[in-house]
Amino acid sequence: MANHIEIDPARLDTQALFNVLTGSIVPRPIGWVSTVDQEGTRNLAPYSMFTAVCAKPPTVVFCPSYQPPDFKEKDTYRNIAASGEFVINFVNEDTVEAMDRTAADVAPSVDEFELAGVTSLPSKLVKPPRVAESPIAFECKLHELITIGLTSGGGHLVIGTVVHMHFQEGVYTDDNHIHFDRFRPIGGLVGHSYAHISDLFDIDSASSR
């Protein structure tokens, strides 16, 4: 049996805690979130603190945090708080480099669709556009904002209801499943490190998750 190192999280600083959390909880899907501000400027930013919540109603959550050096609220959060709408664009091997470019800290006036070099397509039910190159996109209406902390290392939970879905041809099957060999998703690790999700296997089990 392996020995274990014991760590009291209260003794770690914010950056160390972030590294330990994001380095342990891997791989994580990346929600590439598109929003627009009140002037209509398009914003596009990646969040690896992202997952599904439940299926009825279809609900997702992602978590914009405060970032150094000034620990200000992210443009994404402010846009959603004002408009109540956003789009989750899913990232795969074809779009990971463009997504990584939008992780840069730029002024709110910068159009990050242009920064990333991706194409915008109109959404069906919400104002923010979606990324044409993304294999999957979920249009969302805000369900609830929950504030976890307003200090360094803190942030918010943005909970959204999925109101419309877009799938590239070949990714979605008629029996309501996803073709992973055509989706080719990637997972977020730490910082700008990512993982291919291609070595898939099944375990026969009578139990359900």
C-alpha positions as CSV (number, residue, x, y, z in Angstrom):
1,M,0.0,0.0,0.0
2,A,1.3,3.4,-1.0
3,N,2.1,6.1,1.6
4,H,0.1,9.3,1.5
5,I,1.1,12.9,2.0
6,E,-1.4,14.8,4.2
7,I,-2.3,18.4,3.3
8,D,-4.4,20.9,5.2
9,P,-5.9,23.1,2.5
10,A,-6.1,26.0,5.0
11,R,-2.3,26.1,4.9
12,L,-2.0,26.6,1.1
13,D,-2.1,29.9,-0.6
14,T,-4.6,30.6,-3.4
15,Q,-2.3,29.7,-6.3
16,A,-1.2,26.4,-4.6
17,L,-4.8,25.5,-4.0
18,F,-5.8,26.3,-7.6
19,N,-2.9,24.1,-8.9
20,V,-3.8,21.2,-6.6
21,L,-7.5,21.3,-7.4
22,T,-7.2,21.6,-11.2
23,G,-4.3,19.2,-11.3
24,S,-6.3,16.6,-9.4
25,I,-9.7,16.9,-11.0
26,V,-8.7,15.9,-14.6
27,P,-9.6,15.8,-17.3
28,R,-12.2,18.5,-17.3
29,P,-14.4,19.5,-20.2
30,I,-14.0,23.1,-21.4
31,G,-17.0,25.3,-21.8
32,W,-16.1,27.9,-24.4
33,V,-18.7,30.5,-23.4
34,S,-19.9,33.2,-25.8
35,T,-21.8,36.3,-24.6
36,V,-22.5,39.8,-25.7
37,D,-22.4,43.0,-23.7
38,Q,-25.0,45.7,-23.7
39,E,-23.3,47.5,-26.6
40,G,-23.3,44.2,-28.7
41,T,-19.6,43.5,-28.4
42,R,-19.0,39.7,-28.7
43,N,-17.1,37.9,-25.9
44,L,-15.7,34.4,-26.1
45,A,-13.8,32.8,-23.1
46,P,-12.9,29.3,-22.0
47,Y,-13.9,27.8,-18.6
48,S,-12.6,24.4,-17.5
49,M,-14.7,24.5,-14.3
50,F,-17.7,23.3,-16.3
51,T,-20.1,20.3,-16.2
52,A,-23.7,19.1,-16.5
53,V,-26.0,19.4,-13.6
54,C,-29.2,17.4,-14.5
55,A,-31.3,16.4,-17.5
56,K,-34.8,17.7,-16.6
57,P,-34.6,20.5,-17.2
58,P,-31.2,20.2,-19.1
59,T,-28.9,22.2,-16.9
60,V,-25.2,23.1,-17.0
61,V,-22.9,25.0,-14.7
62,F,-19.6,26.8,-15.1
63,C,-17.6,28.9,-12.7
64,P,-15.9,32.2,-13.6
65,S,-13.4,33.1,-10.9
66,Y,-11.5,36.2,-9.9
67,Q,-8.0,36.3,-11.4
68,P,-4.9,38.2,-10.4
69,P,-3.6,40.8,-10.4
70,D,-6.7,42.9,-9.8
71,F,-9.3,40.1,-9.1
72,K,-12.0,41.8,-11.1
73,E,-15.2,40.1,-12.3
74,K,-14.8,38.5,-15.7
75,D,-16.5,40.0,-18.8
76,T,-18.4,36.8,-19.2
77,Y,-20.0,37.0,-15.8
78,R,-20.9,40.7,-16.2
79,N,-22.5,40.0,-19.6
80,I,-24.6,37.1,-18.3
81,A,-25.7,39.0,-15.2
82,A,-27.0,41.8,-17.5
83,S,-28.5,39.7,-20.3
84,G,-29.3,36.3,-18.8
85,E,-28.1,34.5,-21.9
86,F,-25.0,32.6,-23.1
87,V,-23.8,29.8,-25.4
88,I,-21.6,26.9,-24.4
89,N,-19.4,26.0,-27.4
90,F,-17.7,22.6,-27.0
91,V,-14.0,22.3,-27.8
92,N,-12.3,19.5,-29.8
93,E,-9.0,18.9,-31.5
94,D,-9.8,21.2,-34.3
95,T,-10.7,24.2,-32.1
96,V,-8.3,23.8,-29.1
97,E,-5.7,26.3,-30.4
98,A,-8.4,28.9,-31.1
99,M,-9.9,28.3,-27.7
100,D,-6.5,28.7,-26.0
101,R,-6.1,32.1,-27.6
102,T,-9.2,33.4,-26.0
103,A,-7.8,32.6,-22.5
104,A,-5.8,35.8,-22.8
105,D,-6.8,38.8,-20.6
106,V,-7.9,41.4,-23.0
107,A,-10.0,44.6,-22.8
108,P,-13.8,44.2,-22.8
109,S,-13.9,46.1,-26.2
110,V,-11.9,43.3,-27.9
111,D,-14.0,41.0,-30.1
112,E,-12.6,37.6,-29.1
113,F,-14.3,35.8,-32.1
114,E,-11.9,37.9,-34.2
115,L,-9.0,37.3,-31.8
116,A,-9.5,33.5,-32.0
117,G,-10.0,33.6,-35.8
118,V,-13.3,31.7,-35.6
119,T,-16.6,32.3,-37.4
120,S,-19.8,33.4,-35.6
121,L,-23.2,32.0,-36.4
122,P,-26.5,33.4,-35.1
123,S,-28.1,31.4,-32.3
124,K,-31.8,30.4,-32.5
125,L,-33.2,31.5,-29.2
126,V,-30.5,33.7,-27.5
127,K,-28.7,36.8,-28.6
128,P,-25.0,35.6,-28.2
129,P,-23.7,34.0,-31.3
130,R,-22.2,30.5,-31.4
131,V,-18.8,29.3,-32.8
132,A,-19.4,27.8,-36.3
133,E,-16.3,25.6,-35.9
134,S,-17.4,24.0,-32.6
135,P,-18.9,20.5,-33.0
136,I,-21.6,21.1,-30.4
137,A,-23.1,24.3,-29.0
138,F,-25.8,24.7,-26.3
139,E,-27.8,27.9,-26.1
140,C,-28.6,28.7,-22.5
141,K,-30.8,31.0,-20.4
142,L,-29.6,31.9,-17.0
143,H,-31.2,29.9,-14.2
144,E,-29.3,31.3,-11.2
145,L,-26.1,33.0,-10.2
146,I,-24.5,31.8,-6.9
147,T,-21.5,33.7,-5.4
148,I,-19.0,31.6,-3.6
149,G,-16.5,34.3,-2.7
150,L,-15.6,37.9,-3.5
151,T,-11.9,37.7,-2.6
152,S,-8.8,36.3,-4.3
153,G,-9.6,32.7,-5.3
154,G,-13.3,33.2,-5.1
155,G,-15.9,33.3,-7.8
156,H,-19.4,32.5,-9.0
157,L,-21.5,29.5,-10.1
158,V,-23.3,30.3,-13.3
159,I,-26.2,27.9,-13.7
160,G,-27.9,27.8,-17.1
161,T,-30.9,26.0,-18.6
162,V,-30.2,24.6,-22.1
163,V,-32.9,25.9,-24.4
164,H,-31.5,24.8,-27.8
165,M,-28.7,22.5,-29.1
166,H,-26.6,22.4,-32.2
167,F,-24.6,19.4,-33.5
168,Q,-22.3,19.1,-36.5
169,E,-23.4,16.4,-38.9
170,G,-22.0,13.0,-37.9
171,V,-21.5,13.9,-34.3
172,Y,-25.1,13.3,-33.2
173,T,-26.8,9.9,-33.9
174,D,-30.5,9.1,-34.4
175,D,-30.5,7.1,-31.2
176,N,-29.5,10.2,-29.1
177,H,-25.9,9.3,-28.7
178,I,-22.6,11.2,-29.5
179,H,-20.0,9.8,-31.9
180,F,-16.8,10.4,-30.0
181,D,-14.6,9.5,-32.9
182,R,-16.2,12.4,-34.8
183,F,-16.6,14.7,-31.8
184,R,-12.9,14.2,-30.8
185,P,-13.2,16.2,-27.5
186,I,-10.2,17.4,-25.5
187,G,-9.9,17.7,-21.8
188,G,-8.4,20.5,-19.7
189,L,-5.6,19.8,-17.3
190,V,-3.6,22.7,-15.7
191,G,-2.9,26.0,-17.3
192,H,-2.4,25.6,-21.0
193,S,-2.0,21.8,-20.8
194,Y,-4.7,19.6,-22.5
195,A,-5.4,15.9,-23.0
196,H,-6.7,14.0,-26.0
197,I,-9.7,11.8,-25.1
198,S,-9.2,9.0,-27.6
199,D,-8.2,5.9,-25.7
200,L,-11.7,4.7,-24.8
201,F,-12.8,1.5,-23.1
202,D,-15.9,-0.1,-21.7
203,I,-16.4,-2.0,-18.4
204,D,-19.3,-4.5,-18.3
205,S,-21.2,-4.0,-15.1
206,A,-24.7,-4.5,-13.9
207,S,-24.6,-1.4,-11.8
208,S,-25.5,2.1,-13.0
209,R,-23.8,5.4,-12.2
